[in-house]
Amino acid sequence: MTREVGEDVESLIVYSTETCGMCFALKSWLRSWNVPYDEVDISRDGEARSFVRRVARGYLSVPTVRLPDGRILVEPRRADLAAALGLPA
């Protein structure tokens, strides 16, 4: 079940699709920093697709990242994600 915006989650969640190059790059970057994450493919999960639409102002913008503290980053720049995770840019 997809949680609501602002609700804390146990791990970082990456909402993506199989064909998204930006998603692939973001997940690769997270792995390079040993940042654990859960992945949700919005093309296969209608609830997740609706969630992404809500937080991305009606768009199916991926990658969308939900941080453990509940913050949402839509198509984040690497520097913004690094700052949110306390990593060097």
SVG drawing of the C-alpha trace seen along z (x, -y; Angstrom):
<svg xmlns="http://www.w3.org/2000/svg" viewBox="-5 -21 36 25">
<polyline fill="none" stroke="black" stroke-width="0.4" points="0.0,0.0 1.3,-3.5 1.3,-5.9 0.1,-9.5 2.3,-12.5 4.2,-13.6 3.8,-10.2 7.0,-8.7 8.1,-5.5 10.7,-3.0 13.0,-3.3 13.6,-5.4 11.2,-4.6 11.9,-5.2 8.9,-5.4 10.0,-4.6 9.4,-2.7 11.5,-0.1 12.1,-2.4 13.1,-5.5 16.8,-6.4 16.8,-9.0 15.4,-6.3 18.2,-3.9 20.8,-6.6 19.3,-7.6 19.1,-4.0 22.7,-3.3 23.8,-6.4 22.0,-5.3 23.7,-1.8 27.1,-3.5 26.5,-5.2 25.1,-2.0 21.8,-3.7 19.1,-1.1 15.8,-1.8 12.6,-0.1 11.4,-0.5 7.9,-0.8 7.1,-0.5 4.3,-2.9 3.5,-1.2 2.5,1.9 1.0,0.4 -2.1,-1.8 -2.1,-3.1 1.6,-4.2 0.7,-5.8 -2.1,-7.8 0.3,-8.8 2.9,-10.1 0.2,-12.1 -0.9,-13.7 2.6,-14.8 3.8,-15.8 0.8,-18.1 -1.0,-15.7 2.1,-14.4 3.5,-10.9 7.0,-12.2 9.6,-9.7 11.8,-9.2 9.9,-10.4 11.6,-9.8 10.0,-9.5 12.4,-9.9 12.0,-8.1 11.0,-11.4 8.1,-11.8 9.6,-14.4 9.0,-13.9 11.4,-14.8 10.0,-14.8 12.7,-14.3 15.4,-15.3 18.7,-16.6 21.5,-14.5 22.8,-17.4 19.3,-17.9 19.0,-14.2 22.5,-14.1 21.7,-17.1 18.5,-15.4 20.4,-12.2 23.3,-14.0 25.8,-12.9 28.4,-14.9 27.2,-16.3"/>
</svg>
